[in-house]
Amino acid sequence: MRAASRRSRRTERAAPVMPAYITRRIPYFEYMREEGLVRIEEQADRLIEEVGIEFRDDPEALRIWKDAGADVKDTRVRLPRGMARELLKTAPSKFTQHARNPARSVEIGETSTVFAPIYGAPFTRCLEKGRRYGSFEDFDKLSKLVSMLPSLHHMGLVICEPCDLPVNKRHLDMVLAHMRNSDKPFLGAITEKSRARDSVDMARILFGEAFMRDNCVIMGNVNTNSPLHVDKVVTEAIQVYCGAGQGIVVAPFILGGAMGPVTTAASIAQALAEAMVCGAFSQLVRPGAPFVLGNFLSSMSLKSGAPTFGMPEPVASNYIIGQLARRLGVPLRCGGSLTASKLPDAQAAAESADSMHSTAMGGANFVLHSAGWMEGGLVSGFEKLVIDADRLGAYQKLLGGIDTDDNALGADAYEDVEPAGHFLGSAHTMRNYETAYYDAVLSDSESFEQWTERGGKDTAQRAFERWNKMLDEHQPPPLDEAVNEALAEFVEKKKQSMPDAWY
């Protein structure tokens, strides 16, 4: 009877009420001393001024740079020292991305932290079906799960690639699914200029043109083509999103020894240079447009060339890029629950924990790949999504700090507990027991006998059962019928306007 009562209480506490985003109340971990930071900044400035950045395939981007006074020769852009930093002064240090449910809106920058799921995996994996190409059915299920997980504050966009849909049309179905399945904020498409425009146009339908004119309701997330190359996917996305007053996230994706120097400090300096120039470009497009500086530095096995995750070098880069972003005064995207593991196993847990801990302690404000990342980003794992999300809830407590008021210090706890007594039934315990400790839903802390009696299930099996139960319980948030019909009409008209393309 007591065991059943414990299980009942555990179920009631399985979905803790969490705010729409995390407000940090603890200091940052300052990994690098001043002299090291200055040297990295100087190297980044030297790359921008002397080596320059390639801006290819976008004449409009080159025109914008020329008009701003940059040194443009063919497709190489060089900026006078200090120009990028000066332009970045108009980028907000913090901004709101509004959700259609105002209670879900998030603050990005300064002391806030926002977690979003894996982005861009072409494959999915679950215990029942194994590893496979992602489908729209998978995408729809993952979207519903993210909408229900309180420690994931943001939907992202490409939780997996729906490979059964045409390449030139799948963005329409993905954006629409996020809009219907959830009332959290989301990202838009970036792979081609027209797809970015479609995403912005759909956001106008959802939020209304007047509201969107003065508020950020959608962002694009792009990667530079390292080393020192910004292609038109990036510049056109910046022009579309920032031109509409919306946000852009730019993250150089550097595999050390391949797309950047093998030494960590050099790769960080290169990433800083690439991201700063893109941020400066965003402010030329529209001063004050939300910009998030990103860094995605991966080490690799120098024996095989395979990327590695959770290793000490990229962990250190999370801390250092946090310091550099704060010195620039711009929001930061980095890190996540990253692993090269093929399964949600001990390797996945260890690598994800090291990567995520440095992400949080280093001060990242917007974290893609917070949950579900497997196999170096090739696979979105159903079980890993909910396992990671369970651990993300612990960061809500960790980053929120420890209270020291009278209740937190147990000022009255000793009034009814004598020395050598116990606090199990005290008034202080009864008043605080539901909120005193984070309840990790997927962690089993029962006795061996109780665990055996309940099937002896490992974490992956418990996660499998949890996400399936969640899908059975999913209820889409209400959406105005006129808006829903307008979105459906927009999507159908766009699809009818072009033939299917599969590459």
PABA-84575 format. One record per residue (C-alpha): residue in one letter; x, y, z. Coordinates in pm, whole numbers, plus 50000, padded with zeros to 5 digits. Example, Ala and Ser with C-alpha at 12.3 -4.5 7.8 and 13.67 -1.06 7.14 Angstrom:
BEGIN
A512304955050780 S513674989450714 
This chain:
BEGIN
M500005000050000 R502795024050094 A504645015049769 A501505022749567 S501155055849748 R504785064349669 R504215056449300 S501115078249299 R502995107749451 R505835101949204 T503415103548911 E501895135649039 R505345151549054 A506495137748717 A505785170048526 P507035198448746 V505855233348669 M508755251648509 P509065287148381 A509235294248008 Y513015298148031 I515775297348292 T516865328548475 R520415323948593 R521185333548953 I524705319648985 P528095332648862 Y529675321748536 F532675299048529 E535545321148411 Y537855296048248 M540455318448081 R542385347548225 E542335382448075 E545585379347882 G544395347947704 L541075363847609 V542835394447471 R545125373147256 I542175353947110 E540365386647037 E543465401046872 Q543795370146650 A540115372646550 D540575409546466 R543675401246260 L541795374946060 I539005399745985 E541355427945889 E544245410445715 V543055376545588 G539415385545531 I536245365245489 E534925350745162 F531355361145072 R530505340844762 D527455337744536 D525605367944681 P526295400744495 E523835418844722 A525905410045030 L529045423744861 R527175455644770 I526075460245132 W529665456245249 K531005480644989 D528405506845082 A529425502945447 G533075510445366 A534565475545381 D537515465945163 V535925443044902 K538135426544640 D536325401044425 T534545380244691 R536975386844976 V535775411445243 R538165427745489 L537035451245763 P539095478645926 R540045469346280 G537175476246516 M534485479446248 A532775446346331 R532715454246703 E531345488946637 L528535475546420 L527675449446682 K526925476746936 T523415479946790 A522675442846841 P520555438047157 S522235420947451 K518855405047530 F515615401847338 T512275384147359 Q511215357947110 H507465357647141 A505415325847137 R501765325047034 N501075317047398 P502595347247579 A503355325247881 R505755305547659 S507715335547528 V511445333647599 E514165358747682 I517435352447498 G520595368947633 E522225382047952 T521145359648243 S518585338248058 T519035303047923 V516765286747664 F516935249647576 A515925236547231 P516125200947094 I518435185146836 Y518455201346494 G519085186546150 A519405148746198 P518575128645884 F517995096746086 T515925087146389 R516185058546635 C513915042346891 L513885009047072 E511004995246869 K512065004346511 G515815009446541 R517785033446322 R516075046246007 Y515735076545782 G513545102745943 S509965105245820 F507285131345867 E505575107246108 D508755107546317 F508985145246291 D505385149946400 K505855127246701 L509075144546806 S507395178546770 K504595167547002 L507085153947257 V509105186347260 S505895206047306 M505135185547619 L508575185347782 P508705214848023 S512505216548035 L512635222547658 H511655258747617 H511885261547239 M510805239146949 G513775245346719 L512785233946371 V514385203146211 I514055178846502 C514635153046232 E514615155545854 P511305142345714 C513075124845428 D509825111445280 L508775146845183 P510185166444887 V513225187344979 N511705219344841 K508425215245031 R509205198245361 H509935231345537 L506255240845494 D505065209345671 M507665213045948 V506835249146029 L503105242046015 A503475211746245 H505285232546506 M502615259346485 R499835233946534 N501435209746781 S502815235747019 D502505271247143 K506225274347220 P508585295747006 F510225280046700 L512775285346423 G512195289446050 A513825274045742 I517125286845602 T518285262545333 E517105284745046 K515995321045032 S512425313244926 R512075288545214 A513205314945461 R510625338845313 D507915312145340 S508735307845710 V508565345245775 D505295347945581 M503775319545781 A504835336946103 R503025368445980 I499845348145939 L500195332946287 F501105364546478 G499665392046263 E501655416546055 A501265445546299 F502605425746597 M505445410546397 R506555444646272 D507755454046620 N508495420146778 C510705389746720 V508515359046666 I510795337046453 M514535331646401 G516795314346153 N519785293346254 V522725291546012 N526295278746003 T529225295445831 N531085274345577 S534375273545767 P537145282045725 L536495319345675 H533725314745419 V530185328245447 D527995314345170 K524735327845038 V522645305145260 V523895326145552 T523755360645391 E520335355145233 A518915341545560 I520245372245740 Q518665394945480 V515305377345504 Y515065373545882 C516835404946000 G515335424845715 A511935416245863 G513095425746214 Q513415389446317 G516355370846475 I519335352446334 V521655327346502 V525055322746335 A527275294246454 P530555285146286 F530725246946284 I534425239346312 L535875204646321 G539365211146460 G542075200346219 A539675201345920 M537605233445905 G539885251046152 P543345247446304 V543875217146523 T544685238546827 T541705249147037 A542595286047085 A543085290546709 S539725274946627 I537995296646887 A539585327846735 Q538465317346387 A534935310446510 L534835344346681 A535985361646362 E533395344246143 A530525350046386 M531445386446452 V531475394646081 C528075378246032 G526745397346331 A528085429646187 F526415421345854 S523085415646034 Q523305450646177 L524035465545835 V520875448545709 R518855462246001 P520375479346307 G518925464746624 A517935431346467 P518305402746717 F521585384146666 V522915353946855 L526635346246830 G527245309146800 N530125285246841 F530145248346758 L533655235146798 S534235197846773 S537415178346824 M538145147846611 S540005115346618 L543245122346436 K543435085146360 S540095081846180 G538965117746116 A535675111246297 P534265139546512 T534335134246887 F532085150247147 G532235156947520 M536025158847495 P538025183947703 E538885207247413 P535315215647299 V534235216047664 A536865243047727 S535665262047419 N532165264147567 Y533555282447868 I535825305347667 I533305315247402 G530935324247686 Q533505348747822 L534095363447475 A530365367747401 R529815385947729 R532695409447645 L530965416847313 G527595421447483 V525685397247257 P523675365647331 L525455332247290 R524545298947135 C526825269147200 G526995233547328 G524215208847396 S523865172447504 L526355160447243 T527675125347188 A529135103246919 S527425072747070 K525055052046857 L522855042647153 P521515059747465 D524195042247668 A526975050347916 Q529065067547648 A526115089347553 A525495098347916 A529125107247992 E529765127647677 S526425145547694 A526885153848061 D530315169448011 S529175188947707 M525955201147867 H527525210448201 S530115232948036 T527375247847818 A525345257648121 M528185268948345 G529845287748058 G526765309448012 A525095298847685 N521805317147631 F520325296647346 V521175259747332 L520295239147028 H520895201547055 S519945202147425 A518155168847389 G517985139547148 W521425142546982 M523105109446893 E525785096746657 G527455130446607 G524165147046513 L523175121646246 V520445106346462 S517575120346664 G516865095446940 F513365092347086 E514605077047411 K517545100747436 L515245130647384 V513295123347701 I516365111647895 D518195144147814 A515115164847890 D514885148548232 R518455159848306 L517795194648166 G515225199348440 A518055196048689 Y519765226148529 Q516685246548610 K517525240948976 L521295243648938 L521305276748748 G518625290848974 G520985290249271 I520265283049636 D518005304949849 T519255316750187 D516065331250336 D514725319850673 N512805290850523 A515785278850318 L518025279950624 G515475260550826 A515155288151083 D512125271451242 A513105235551168 Y514635230151509 E511555241751698 D509935207451669 V513055186051620 E515295179751917 P519005171151886 A519405134251787 G515865134851645 H514855134051275 F513205157951031 L511075133150834 G507745144850971 S508645180151079 A506635210450972 H509615223550775 T509925191050579 M506195188950508 R506195225150390 N509095219850147 Y509185183250047 E507545188049706 T510025214649592 A513175208249795 Y514765184149547 Y514515179049175 D512595147149097 A514315129848804 V511415110848650 L513535085548459 S516005078148739 D515165047348944 S516015051449312 E513935023149449 S515374992349618 F516674963549408 E513624942749506 Q511184970249402 W513044976049074 T512984938548999 E509294936049085 R508554963848834 G510344945848551 G514014953948606 K513914979948328 D516905000648229 T516745037948155 A516225033647782 Q513225010647837 R511695034648089 A512245063047840 F510575042947562 E507505037747776 R507475074147882 W507505089347536 N504855065647409 K502615074547703 M503225111547638 L502135108347275 D498915091647387 E498255121647609 H499215149547368 Q496575176247314 P497385203647061 P496965238647205 P493995258047067 L494635276546741 D492265302346597 E490365285046319 A490715314046075 V494485314346132 N494645276646093 E492765278345763 A494955306945638 L498095287245717 A496755256045545 E495815276545238 F499265292645226 V501005258845248 E498795242844984 K499215271844742 K502995270844783 K503125233444722 Q500975236544411 S503245263744270 M506225240644214 P506985204644123 D508485181344381 A512265182644410 W514195155144590 Y517655170944601 
